Amino acid sequence: MKMTNMQAIALSSKVNAKAHKANRSIKSIRSNSSKLLNKLIILIGAVWLGGCAPHSAPPARQITLQQQWALNPGDDIAGNQVAGSLGDISLYLKNSRVNAPFDGELEPSEIEQCALYSTPDIPAYLFRFCGLNNLAYGEIKAGKRIGKGSFLSFATLRRQPDGTWIIVEPAKEVLEKALNVG
């Protein structure tokens, strides 16, 4: 079958139209897949960043001390915050880390810049750590980092039968465990 020039031109136009339409479809598919890929990358990035976001601190633990003194940690004197008071021991740390002396839990204290550490190994006691930065709140294993700082104001608290707490002399062994980097 012989084709005329007009038939050949018409056939060529149809082929070109179909090729153009196919080309547009391919470009559309590429564009849509590129948009989908970009959305997927953004979604993965958001999930990853969300997983790396700092965890919010748990609510502060409220304790009632049986002893009352004129000055307590958290009080303000001429624009300066009291870090320790009667019953606390203060140590210069030279920006050293402080570790969990036992398996336990670190919670924020109602006193700003302080945290309370409890352990099932010594259930009637709390340890108050003040002056540390980058605190690792929550469950913490013995020897793992609690925080780091230039100084530490440390107090040992013992629960009384009425539910209040008293500050007692800190045990040197507990402090040594907390300050042992090894």
C-alpha positions in Angstrom: 0.0 0.0 0.0 1.4 3.3 -1.1 1.0 6.4 1.0 0.5 9.9 -0.4 2.5 12.8 0.9 -0.6 14.1 2.7 -1.2 10.7 4.4 2.5 10.6 5.4 2.3 14.1 6.9 -0.9 13.2 8.7 0.6 10.0 10.1 3.8 11.9 11.1 1.6 14.5 12.9 -0.2 11.7 14.8 3.1 10.1 15.7 4.5 13.4 16.8 1.4 14.2 18.9 1.6 10.8 20.6 5.3 11.2 21.2 4.7 14.7 22.6 2.0 13.4 24.8 4.2 10.5 26.0 7.0 12.9 26.6 4.7 15.1 28.7 3.6 12.0 30.6 7.2 11.0 31.3 8.0 14.6 32.5 4.9 14.6 34.7 5.9 11.2 36.2 9.5 12.5 36.8 8.1 15.7 38.3 5.7 13.8 40.6 8.3 11.3 41.6 10.8 14.1 42.3 8.1 15.9 44.4 7.4 12.6 46.2 11.1 12.0 46.9 11.5 15.6 48.2 8.5 15.0 50.5 9.9 11.7 51.7 13.3 13.3 52.4 11.6 16.1 54.4 9.6 13.5 56.3 12.6 11.4 57.2 14.5 14.5 58.2 11.7 15.6 60.5 11.4 12.2 62.1 15.2 12.1 62.6 15.4 15.6 64.0 12.4 14.9 66.3 14.1 11.8 67.6 17.2 13.9 68.4 15.4 16.7 70.1 16.2 17.2 73.7 13.7 15.5 76.0 11.8 17.7 78.3 12.6 17.5 81.9 10.1 15.6 84.1 8.2 17.7 86.6 10.1 18.9 89.7 9.9 16.7 92.8 8.5 18.6 95.8 10.0 17.6 99.2 9.4 19.1 102.6 12.5 19.5 104.8 12.0 19.2 108.5 14.8 21.6 109.3 14.5 25.2 108.4 17.4 27.7 108.2 17.6 31.3 107.4 19.3 30.6 104.0 18.5 27.7 101.7 19.5 26.7 98.2 17.6 28.8 95.7 17.3 31.8 97.9 18.5 35.2 96.5 21.1 37.4 98.1 21.7 40.7 96.3 20.9 39.1 92.9 23.0 36.0 93.6 21.4 32.5 94.1 22.4 30.5 97.2 23.8 27.1 96.0 24.3 25.4 99.3 23.3 25.9 102.9 23.8 24.3 106.3 24.1 20.5 105.7 25.4 20.8 102.1 29.0 20.1 101.1 30.4 22.1 98.2 33.2 20.9 96.0 35.1 22.6 93.1 34.8 20.3 90.1 36.9 22.1 87.5 34.1 21.3 85.0 34.3 17.6 85.8 31.5 15.2 85.4 29.5 13.6 88.2 28.3 10.0 87.8 25.5 8.0 89.3 26.8 6.3 92.4 24.3 3.5 92.1 21.5 2.5 89.7 18.7 5.0 90.3 16.6 7.9 89.0 17.5 11.6 88.6 14.6 14.1 88.9 14.5 17.9 88.9 14.2 19.5 92.3 11.8 22.3 93.2 15.1 24.3 93.8 16.4 25.7 90.6 19.8 24.4 89.4 19.3 21.3 91.6 18.4 17.6 91.0 17.3 14.8 93.3 18.8 11.4 92.9 17.2 8.3 94.4 18.2 4.7 94.4 16.5 1.4 95.4 19.8 0.4 96.9 19.3 3.0 99.7 15.5 3.7 99.6 15.2 6.0 102.6 17.7 8.5 101.2 17.8 11.2 98.5 20.9 12.9 97.2 20.6 16.5 96.1 23.0 17.6 93.4 23.2 21.4 92.8 25.3 23.3 90.3 25.5 20.8 87.5 24.7 21.4 83.8 23.3 19.0 81.1 21.6 16.8 83.6 20.5 13.3 82.5 17.1 13.0 84.0 15.3 9.7 84.3 16.6 6.2 85.0 20.4 6.1 85.1 22.8 3.2 85.6 25.7 3.3 88.1 28.7 5.0 86.7 26.8 6.8 84.0 26.9 10.7 83.8 24.5 12.7 85.8 25.8 16.1 84.8 28.9 18.3 84.7 29.9 21.5 86.3 32.4 23.8 87.9 31.1 23.1 91.4 28.9 20.8 93.2 26.7 21.5 96.2 25.8 18.1 97.6 23.3 17.1 100.3 22.1 13.8 101.7 18.5 13.7 102.8 16.9 11.0 104.9 13.1 10.3 104.9 11.4 10.6 108.3 8.4 8.5 109.5 6.1 11.5 109.0 7.2 11.8 105.3 9.4 14.9 105.7 13.1 14.9 105.0 16.1 15.8 107.1 19.6 16.7 105.9 22.2 14.3 107.3 26.0 14.2 107.0 26.9 12.9 103.5 28.8 9.7 103.2 32.3 10.1 101.8 31.9 6.8 99.9 28.8 8.0 98.0 30.7 11.2 96.9 33.7 9.2 95.9 31.5 7.0 93.7 29.8 10.0 92.1 33.1 11.7 91.3 35.0 8.6 90.1 35.4 9.0 86.3 36.7 5.5 85.7 
